[in-house]
Amino acid sequence: MSAENNTLRVIIDLMTEADLAEIVLIEHESFPAPWTRGMFINEMENPGSQCLCARVDLGSKTVVAAYIIFWIVPGEAHLFSLAVKKEFRRQNLAFNLLKIMEEIVRKAGIKSITLEVRESNIEAIKLYEKRGFVVKGRRINYYRETNEDALIMWLDI
């Protein structure tokens, strides 16, 4: 999949092992308890898991700028992780990855998507609300490393 994103040329494709060095760096700059390379490999090997990345063509090279991981299970989809490299934030990459996830889920005949988001992650909450997600509940102390609650968000599609 390819998309023009303002002035960026973005290619959305399946995540590969060759992407993992860049993805792990994005993970470390994005989350207090980052996933390991092995965790990403496990997700890529899981038949129910969808692992996509957004690559930006910079002319002389292509870099991984963002990724999304979600599961499609009977009756629903669940967003596990979404992150954007700092220098590519606020350029609609996350918004477009969510949109592509919704298209894939819809084609699979699934009618809803769930996710958990750190209560303090206001920017992510705003993004999810912009895509139509609503808060449906709370998981107390879900993020143990920071003793934070997670908001459970839901999207009917």
C-alpha positions in Angstrom: 0.0 0.0 0.0 1.3 3.4 -0.8 0.0 6.8 0.2 1.0 10.4 -0.2 1.0 12.0 3.3 1.3 15.8 2.9 4.9 15.9 1.6 5.9 12.4 2.7 5.9 9.4 0.5 4.7 6.6 2.8 4.6 2.9 2.1 2.5 0.7 4.4 3.5 -2.9 4.3 4.0 -6.0 6.5 6.6 -5.8 9.2 9.7 -7.9 8.5 12.6 -8.9 10.6 14.7 -6.4 8.7 12.5 -3.7 10.1 13.0 -4.7 13.8 16.1 -2.7 14.6 14.3 0.5 13.7 11.0 -0.6 15.3 12.7 -1.5 18.6 14.2 2.1 18.6 10.7 3.6 18.1 9.4 1.3 20.8 12.1 2.5 23.3 11.4 6.2 22.6 7.6 5.7 22.9 6.9 3.5 25.9 8.2 3.2 29.5 8.2 -0.6 29.3 9.2 -1.3 25.7 8.8 -4.6 23.9 11.9 -6.6 23.0 12.9 -7.8 19.6 11.7 -11.3 20.5 8.3 -10.0 21.4 8.0 -8.5 17.9 9.1 -11.7 16.3 6.5 -13.7 18.3 3.8 -11.3 17.0 5.0 -11.6 13.4 4.9 -15.5 13.8 1.4 -15.4 15.3 -1.2 -16.2 12.6 -3.8 -14.0 14.3 -1.6 -11.0 14.6 -1.3 -8.3 11.9 2.0 -6.4 12.0 2.3 -3.4 9.7 4.8 -0.7 9.4 4.9 2.7 7.7 8.1 3.3 5.7 8.9 6.8 4.6 10.9 7.3 1.4 13.5 10.0 2.0 14.9 9.7 -1.5 18.3 8.4 -0.6 16.9 5.8 1.8 13.7 4.4 3.3 13.1 4.5 7.0 10.6 2.9 9.3 8.5 5.8 10.7 5.7 4.0 12.5 4.1 0.6 13.2 0.8 -1.0 14.3 0.1 -4.4 15.7 -3.4 -5.8 16.1 -5.1 -9.1 16.4 -8.2 -10.3 14.6 -10.0 -12.9 16.8 -13.5 -14.3 16.5 -15.9 -11.4 16.8 -13.5 -8.5 17.3 -10.1 -7.0 16.7 -7.8 -5.7 19.4 -5.1 -3.0 18.9 -2.0 -4.0 20.8 0.6 -1.4 19.8 0.9 1.7 17.7 3.9 4.0 17.7 5.4 6.7 15.6 9.1 7.8 15.5 9.4 11.2 17.2 10.5 13.1 14.1 7.5 11.8 12.1 4.8 12.5 14.7 1.8 14.8 13.9 2.0 13.9 10.2 -1.1 11.6 10.2 0.9 8.4 10.2 -0.8 6.9 13.2 -4.2 8.2 11.9 -3.6 6.5 8.6 -2.4 3.2 10.2 -5.6 3.1 12.2 -7.6 3.7 9.1 -5.9 0.8 7.3 -6.4 -1.4 10.4 -10.2 -0.5 10.2 -10.3 -1.4 6.5 -8.6 -4.8 7.1 -10.9 -5.6 10.1 -14.0 -4.6 8.1 -13.0 -6.9 5.2 -12.5 -9.7 7.7 -16.2 -9.2 8.7 -15.3 -7.9 12.2 -17.6 -5.3 13.6 -15.6 -3.9 16.6 -12.1 -3.0 17.6 -10.9 -2.6 21.2 -7.8 -1.2 22.8 -6.2 -0.2 26.1 -4.5 3.2 26.4 -2.5 4.7 29.3 -4.8 7.2 31.0 -2.1 9.8 30.9 -1.6 9.4 27.2 -3.8 12.3 26.2 -2.5 12.6 22.7 -3.2 9.0 21.9 -6.7 9.3 23.5 -7.4 12.3 21.3 -6.2 10.4 18.2 -8.4 7.4 19.0 -11.4 9.6 19.7 -10.8 11.3 16.3 -11.1 7.8 14.7 -14.4 7.2 16.5 -13.3 5.2 19.5 -15.1 5.8 22.8 -14.1 5.0 26.4 -16.0 1.9 27.6 -14.2 1.1 30.8 -11.0 1.1 32.9 -8.4 -1.5 33.9 -7.1 -0.6 37.3 -3.2 -0.6 37.6 -3.0 -2.1 34.1 0.4 -0.5 33.4 2.3 -1.9 36.4 5.6 -0.3 35.6 4.0 3.2 36.1 1.0 2.2 38.3 -1.4 3.7 35.8 -4.9 2.7 34.8 -5.8 1.9 31.3 -8.8 3.2 29.6 -10.6 0.6 27.5 -11.7 2.1 24.2 -14.1 0.6 21.7 -14.9 1.3 18.1 -18.0 -0.2 16.3 -17.4 -0.3 12.6 
